[in-house]
Amino acid sequence: MRTILKKRIVALAVVALFGTGSVFASPPTPSPGSMETGEVAHLSGRASLLLAEIKKEVAELKMHADALGSFAGSPNTVGKPMPAI
């Protein structure tokens, strides 16, 4: 009976050790309120650039989708190979 109790205590100690060790090993995460205005401005500018790139890609893909849609809807292209765009 004592060996079972000792094994449980050791197992609990190991779990507690590993559980608290991971908390102390992880780097502290900065809170959103602690960011400097320069960092916020940089991130805002980066987000704007990414949004502009996404809009450009969407416009290009829409042109290709419209072209493919016109080929697919045209009855005189049935059975013919698609022309290169």
Secondary structure as GFF3:
##gff-version 3
##sequence-region A 1 85
A	DSSP	alpha_helix	2	25	.	.	.	ID=ss1
A	DSSP	three_ten_helix	32	34	.	.	.	ID=ss2
A	DSSP	alpha_helix	37	73	.	.	.	ID=ss3
A	DSSP	three_ten_helix	75	77	.	.	.	ID=ss4
###
